[in-house]
Amino acid sequence: MFDYLYMDMVAWLNLHPLAAGAALLVFALLASLVVDQIFKRIVNRITAKTKTDLDDRIARRIHRPMKATVFLLLASWSLRVIFDDHPILERIMDFVYSIILIWWIWTVVQATRLLFSTLSQQRRGEQGWAQMLPLLDNLTTIVLVVVGGFWLLDLWEINITPLLASAGIVTAAVALAAKDTLANFFGGVSIFLDRPYRVGDFVVVDSGERGEVVDIGVRSTRVQTRDDVLITIPNAVMANAKIVNETQPAPRYRVRCKVGVSYDSDPKEVEQALLDCIKDIPEILQFPNPRVRFRAFGDSALDFELLAWVRYPADRGRIVHRMNQNIFYAFKDAGIEIPFPQRVVHLAAPGQSQPPAPLPDDESEGPGSAGS
C-alpha cells in the first residue's frame, strides 16, 4: 500500500512541478534550520570547552555561510524542478553557485587572517617564523583570491587560456616596471629568514642612522631615532647594508667613557676613583662588572677608559652624561687633575735656522752641581 502511495505522490508531483518545487523549498528551509541548531547546540559547546577563543570566533564566522549554503543548494534544486529545461535555468544556477563561491572565499580569507592575527599576538616579540606571520598572512590572502577568481571564471565557462598567455606578458612587463618593489619584497623575505634584527632592536645602519626598529614590513623597515624621527628604509637597502645590532646577541650594551689625567696622578688611585663614581647609577649592570683600562701614554695625559654595561642601548646617552658628571666631581674631590693639552714651543733667533739645543740637566745647573 505504501508503494502505491509513494508512486501516486511522485506521479502527482511530476504533474504539478510548482508544488514539488515548493516542497523542496520548504525542505531547504528546514535543512538550514537543522544546520543552525547543530552549530548552536553541538559545535558551540565543543568550542566552548577549549582554552582558546580562536575556534569560537572561527565557528561564528562559518556559521552563517554553512547555513546559507545548505539553503541555496536545496533551493536551486527546487528551481530546477520548477523550470525543468528552461534556457534561463543554467544562468540562475551559475549565479547561485557564484554567490556561494564568493561567500566562502571571503569567509576563508577572514578565517585565515583571524588565525594569523591571533598567532601574531601570541608570538609577539619572538624570533624565527613568528616574524613571518604578517607576510604569510598577505600571501595566503592573495593565493585564495587568485584561486577563487579562476574557479569563478571556470564556473561561467570563460576560457582562461588567453588570460594565462596574457598574464605571462603582463607579468614580464610588471616585473620590469616594478623591479624596485620586487627587490624590496624579496629583501623583506631575506630579512624574515635571516633575522639580522627584529622589532624592538637598536640598530645602526652603515649610512649612519641609529634607532629602534619599530616595524618590519614586506616593503620597508621603519626605524625610530632618538630624536623621535621615523625613518623608512627599503628592505632592498637593509638586506644589502651592514647592520650593527646593538641589542643582539645579549640584551645589554657597553658604554665607554674616555678621560685623561696628569702624569703626576697615581694610576691605581685613578682606577679606584673611576669605579667608585658609578656605583650610584642604578642602570649600570654589576654583571659583567664595570672595569677600567689604562689605554695609552698620551701627549699631555695618561689615557684611561671606563667601561660599563647597561640593559638598554636607548639609555646610552643619558648614562654617559651621568658618568661624565660623576667622573668630573670625583676627580675634583680626589685632587686628580684633568690636564689641558700642552705643547713645548722653541723660539729661534733671527737668522738662526734651528733653535739652540737644550742643555743637559747636569750642565744646566751650573758649576758645583755635581757635588750637590
C-alpha positions as CSV (number, residue, x, y, z in Angstrom):
1,M,0.0,0.0,0.0
2,F,2.8,2.4,0.8
3,D,4.4,1.7,-2.5
4,Y,1.2,2.7,-4.3
5,L,1.0,5.9,-2.2
6,Y,4.6,6.7,-3.0
7,M,4.2,6.1,-6.7
8,D,1.0,8.2,-6.7
9,M,2.7,11.0,-4.9
10,V,5.6,11.0,-7.3
11,A,3.3,11.0,-10.3
12,W,1.3,13.8,-8.8
13,L,4.4,15.9,-8.2
14,N,5.5,15.3,-11.8
15,L,2.2,16.7,-12.9
16,H,2.5,19.6,-10.5
17,P,6.1,21.0,-10.6
18,L,5.2,24.1,-8.7
19,A,4.1,22.0,-5.8
20,A,7.2,19.9,-6.0
21,G,9.4,23.0,-6.1
22,A,7.6,24.5,-3.1
23,A,8.1,21.2,-1.2
24,L,11.8,21.3,-1.9
25,L,11.9,24.9,-0.9
26,V,10.3,24.1,2.5
27,F,12.8,21.2,2.9
28,A,15.7,23.6,2.1
29,L,14.4,25.9,4.9
30,L,14.1,23.0,7.4
31,A,17.6,21.7,6.5
32,S,19.1,25.2,7.0
33,L,17.4,25.3,10.4
34,V,18.8,21.9,11.3
35,V,22.3,23.1,10.4
36,D,21.7,26.2,12.5
37,Q,20.8,24.1,15.5
38,I,23.8,21.8,15.0
39,F,26.1,24.9,15.3
40,K,24.3,26.3,18.3
41,R,23.9,23.1,20.3
42,I,26.9,21.0,19.3
43,V,29.7,23.0,17.6
44,N,29.5,25.9,20.0
45,R,29.5,23.6,23.0
46,I,32.6,21.8,21.7
47,T,34.5,25.1,21.0
48,A,33.5,26.5,24.4
49,K,35.4,23.7,26.2
50,T,38.7,24.6,24.6
51,K,41.2,27.0,26.3
52,T,41.4,29.4,23.4
53,D,38.6,31.5,21.8
54,L,40.1,31.2,18.3
55,D,37.9,28.2,17.4
56,D,34.8,30.0,18.8
57,R,35.5,33.0,16.6
58,I,36.1,30.8,13.5
59,A,32.9,28.8,14.2
60,R,30.9,32.0,14.3
61,R,32.4,33.1,11.0
62,I,31.5,29.9,9.2
63,H,28.1,29.5,10.9
64,R,26.1,31.8,8.5
65,P,27.8,30.7,5.3
66,M,27.2,27.0,6.1
67,K,23.5,27.7,6.8
68,A,23.1,29.7,3.7
69,T,25.0,27.2,1.5
70,V,22.6,24.4,2.5
71,F,19.6,26.5,1.8
72,L,20.8,27.9,-1.5
73,L,21.8,24.4,-2.8
74,L,18.5,22.8,-2.0
75,A,16.6,25.9,-3.2
76,S,18.4,25.7,-6.5
77,W,17.1,22.1,-6.9
78,S,13.6,23.4,-6.4
79,L,14.2,25.9,-9.2
80,R,15.4,23.0,-11.4
81,V,12.2,21.1,-10.7
82,I,10.0,24.2,-11.4
83,F,11.8,25.4,-14.6
84,D,13.0,22.0,-15.8
85,D,14.9,22.7,-19.1
86,H,14.3,26.4,-19.3
87,P,17.2,28.2,-21.0
88,I,17.5,30.7,-18.1
89,L,17.8,27.9,-15.6
90,E,21.6,27.3,-16.2
91,R,22.3,31.1,-15.7
92,I,20.3,31.1,-12.5
93,M,22.2,28.1,-11.2
94,D,25.6,29.7,-12.2
95,F,24.5,32.8,-10.3
96,V,23.6,30.8,-7.2
97,Y,26.9,28.9,-7.3
98,S,28.8,32.1,-7.8
99,I,27.2,33.6,-4.7
100,I,28.2,30.5,-2.7
101,L,31.8,30.6,-4.0
102,I,32.3,34.3,-3.4
103,W,30.9,34.0,0.1
104,W,33.1,31.0,1.0
105,I,36.2,32.7,-0.4
106,W,35.5,35.7,1.7
107,T,34.8,33.6,4.8
108,V,38.0,31.6,4.4
109,V,40.1,34.8,3.9
110,Q,38.6,36.2,7.1
111,A,39.3,33.0,9.0
112,T,42.9,32.8,7.8
113,R,43.5,36.5,8.7
114,L,42.0,35.9,12.1
115,L,44.2,32.9,12.6
116,F,47.4,34.8,11.6
117,S,46.4,37.8,13.7
118,T,45.9,35.6,16.8
119,L,49.2,33.8,16.3
120,S,51.0,37.2,15.8
121,Q,49.6,38.5,19.1
122,Q,50.6,35.3,20.9
123,R,54.1,35.2,19.4
124,R,54.8,38.9,19.6
125,G,58.5,39.6,20.3
126,E,59.6,36.1,19.4
127,Q,62.2,35.3,16.8
128,G,62.1,33.0,13.8
129,W,59.0,32.1,11.9
130,A,56.8,34.3,14.2
131,Q,58.1,37.3,12.4
132,M,57.0,35.9,9.0
133,L,53.3,35.7,10.1
134,P,52.3,39.0,8.6
135,L,54.0,38.1,5.3
136,L,52.3,34.7,5.3
137,D,49.0,36.3,6.0
138,N,49.2,38.5,2.9
139,L,50.5,35.7,0.7
140,T,47.7,33.4,1.8
141,T,45.1,36.1,1.1
142,I,46.5,36.7,-2.4
143,V,46.5,32.9,-3.2
144,L,43.0,32.4,-2.0
145,V,41.7,35.4,-4.0
146,V,43.5,34.3,-7.2
147,V,42.4,30.7,-6.9
148,G,38.8,31.8,-6.2
149,G,38.9,34.1,-9.2
150,F,39.9,31.2,-11.5
151,W,37.2,29.0,-10.1
152,L,34.7,31.7,-10.7
153,L,35.8,32.2,-14.3
154,D,35.7,28.5,-14.9
155,L,32.1,28.3,-13.5
156,W,30.9,30.8,-16.0
157,E,32.8,28.8,-18.8
158,I,35.2,31.6,-19.6
159,N,38.3,30.3,-21.3
160,I,41.2,31.3,-19.2
161,T,43.9,30.1,-21.6
162,P,44.2,33.5,-23.3
163,L,44.2,35.1,-19.9
164,L,47.1,32.9,-18.8
165,A,49.1,33.8,-22.0
166,S,48.4,37.4,-21.5
167,A,49.3,37.1,-17.8
168,G,52.8,35.9,-18.8
169,I,53.3,39.1,-20.9
170,V,51.8,41.3,-18.2
171,T,54.0,39.6,-15.6
172,A,57.1,40.3,-17.5
173,A,56.1,44.0,-18.0
174,V,55.2,44.4,-14.4
175,A,58.4,42.7,-13.3
176,L,60.4,45.3,-15.3
177,A,58.3,48.2,-14.2
178,A,58.3,47.2,-10.5
179,K,61.8,45.8,-10.2
180,D,62.4,48.0,-7.1
181,T,59.2,46.9,-5.5
182,L,60.1,43.2,-6.1
183,A,63.6,43.8,-4.8
184,N,62.1,45.3,-1.6
185,F,59.8,42.3,-1.4
186,F,62.5,39.7,-1.7
187,G,64.7,41.8,0.6
188,G,61.9,41.6,3.2
189,V,61.8,37.8,2.7
190,S,65.5,37.5,3.3
191,I,65.2,39.7,6.4
192,F,62.5,37.4,7.8
193,L,64.5,34.3,7.1
194,D,68.0,35.6,8.1
195,R,66.7,37.6,11.1
196,P,69.6,40.2,11.3
197,Y,67.3,42.2,13.6
198,R,63.8,42.2,14.9
199,V,61.2,44.6,16.2
200,G,62.5,46.4,19.3
201,D,66.2,46.0,18.5
202,F,68.5,49.0,18.3
203,V,70.4,49.1,15.1
204,V,73.0,51.2,13.3
205,V,72.9,51.3,9.5
206,D,76.1,51.8,7.6
207,S,74.7,55.1,6.4
208,G,74.7,56.4,10.0
209,E,71.1,56.0,11.1
210,R,70.7,54.7,14.6
211,G,67.5,53.9,16.3
212,E,64.9,51.3,17.4
213,V,63.2,49.0,14.8
214,V,59.5,49.7,15.2
215,D,58.2,47.8,12.2
216,I,59.4,45.3,9.6
217,G,57.1,45.3,6.6
218,V,57.0,43.5,3.3
219,R,58.4,46.6,1.5
220,S,60.3,48.6,4.1
221,T,61.7,48.7,7.7
222,R,60.9,51.6,10.0
223,V,63.5,52.8,12.4
224,Q,62.7,55.5,15.1
225,T,65.7,57.5,16.1
226,R,66.5,59.0,19.5
227,D,65.2,62.3,18.1
228,D,61.8,60.7,17.7
229,V,62.2,60.8,13.9
230,L,60.7,57.9,12.0
231,I,63.0,56.7,9.1
232,T,61.6,54.4,6.5
233,I,64.3,52.3,4.8
234,P,63.6,50.0,1.8
235,N,64.2,46.3,2.6
236,A,66.4,46.1,-0.5
237,V,68.8,48.6,1.1
238,M,68.6,46.9,4.5
239,A,69.2,43.4,3.1
240,N,72.5,44.6,1.4
241,A,73.7,47.0,4.1
242,K,76.0,46.4,7.0
243,I,73.7,46.4,10.1
244,V,75.1,46.8,13.6
245,N,72.6,45.3,16.0
246,E,73.3,46.8,19.5
247,T,70.7,44.6,21.2
248,Q,71.8,41.2,20.0
249,P,73.0,38.6,20.9
250,A,72.6,39.6,24.6
251,P,70.1,42.3,25.7
252,R,72.8,44.7,27.0
253,Y,75.1,47.4,25.7
254,R,78.5,48.6,26.8
255,V,79.2,52.3,27.3
256,R,82.6,53.8,27.2
257,C,84.0,57.0,28.9
258,K,87.5,58.1,27.9
259,V,89.4,60.5,30.3
260,G,92.9,61.8,30.6
261,V,94.7,62.6,33.8
262,S,98.0,64.3,34.5
263,Y,101.3,62.4,34.7
264,D,101.5,63.2,38.4
265,S,98.5,61.0,39.1
266,D,98.6,57.5,40.6
267,P,97.1,55.1,38.1
268,K,95.7,52.8,40.9
269,E,94.0,55.8,42.6
270,V,92.5,56.9,39.3
271,E,91.2,53.4,38.6
272,Q,89.5,53.2,42.0
273,A,88.0,56.7,41.7
274,L,86.5,55.8,38.3
275,L,84.9,52.6,39.7
276,D,83.6,54.3,42.8
277,C,82.0,57.2,40.9
278,I,79.5,55.0,39.0
279,K,78.2,52.9,41.9
280,D,75.2,55.2,42.5
281,I,74.0,54.8,38.9
282,P,71.3,52.0,39.1
283,E,71.1,51.4,35.4
284,I,74.7,50.1,35.3
285,L,74.8,46.3,35.5
286,Q,77.0,44.6,38.0
287,F,77.5,41.6,35.7
288,P,79.6,41.9,33.6
289,N,81.5,44.0,36.1
290,P,82.5,47.6,35.3
291,R,86.2,47.9,34.5
292,V,88.9,50.5,33.9
293,R,91.6,50.2,31.2
294,F,94.8,52.2,31.1
295,R,94.9,52.7,27.3
296,A,98.0,54.8,26.5
297,F,100.6,57.4,27.4
298,G,99.2,60.4,25.7
299,D,101.0,63.6,24.7
300,S,99.6,65.5,27.6
301,A,97.9,62.9,29.8
302,L,97.6,59.3,30.9
303,D,94.6,58.0,28.9
304,F,92.1,55.9,30.8
305,E,88.8,54.3,29.7
306,L,85.9,53.4,31.9
307,L,83.8,50.5,30.6
308,A,80.3,49.6,31.9
309,W,77.2,47.7,30.8
310,V,73.6,48.9,30.6
311,R,70.5,47.0,29.9
312,Y,69.1,49.0,27.0
313,P,71.0,50.7,24.2
314,A,68.5,53.6,24.3
315,D,69.9,54.6,27.7
316,R,73.4,55.2,26.3
317,G,73.3,59.0,26.0
318,R,71.7,59.5,29.5
319,I,74.1,57.1,31.2
320,V,77.2,58.6,29.6
321,H,76.0,62.0,30.7
322,R,75.8,60.9,34.4
323,M,79.1,59.0,34.2
324,N,80.9,62.1,32.9
325,Q,79.4,64.2,35.6
326,N,80.4,61.7,38.3
327,I,83.9,61.5,37.0
328,F,84.3,65.2,37.0
329,Y,83.2,65.7,40.6
330,A,85.1,62.5,41.8
331,F,88.4,63.8,40.3
332,K,87.8,67.2,41.7
333,D,87.2,65.8,45.2
334,A,90.3,63.4,45.0
335,G,92.6,66.2,43.6
336,I,93.2,64.3,40.4
337,E,94.0,66.8,37.6
338,I,92.5,66.6,34.1
339,P,95.2,68.4,32.2
340,F,94.8,70.7,29.2
341,P,96.7,69.8,26.0
342,Q,100.3,71.0,26.3
343,R,102.8,71.9,23.7
344,V,106.5,72.9,24.0
345,V,107.4,75.8,21.7
346,H,111.1,76.7,20.9
347,L,111.6,80.2,19.5
348,A,114.6,80.7,17.1
349,A,116.5,84.0,16.9
350,P,116.5,85.9,13.6
351,G,118.9,84.4,11.2
352,Q,119.1,81.1,13.2
353,S,117.8,78.1,11.2
354,Q,117.3,75.9,14.3
355,P,116.6,76.7,17.9
356,P,119.5,76.0,20.3
357,A,119.6,72.6,21.7
358,P,118.6,72.4,25.4
359,L,121.5,71.8,27.8
360,P,121.6,68.5,29.7
361,D,120.2,68.7,33.2
362,D,123.7,68.2,34.9
363,E,125.2,71.1,32.8
364,S,122.3,73.5,33.2
365,E,122.6,73.6,36.9
366,G,126.0,75.4,36.8
367,P,129.4,74.8,38.5
368,G,129.4,72.7,41.6
369,S,126.2,71.0,40.7
370,A,127.8,67.6,40.5
371,G,128.8,67.7,44.1
372,S,125.4,69.0,45.4
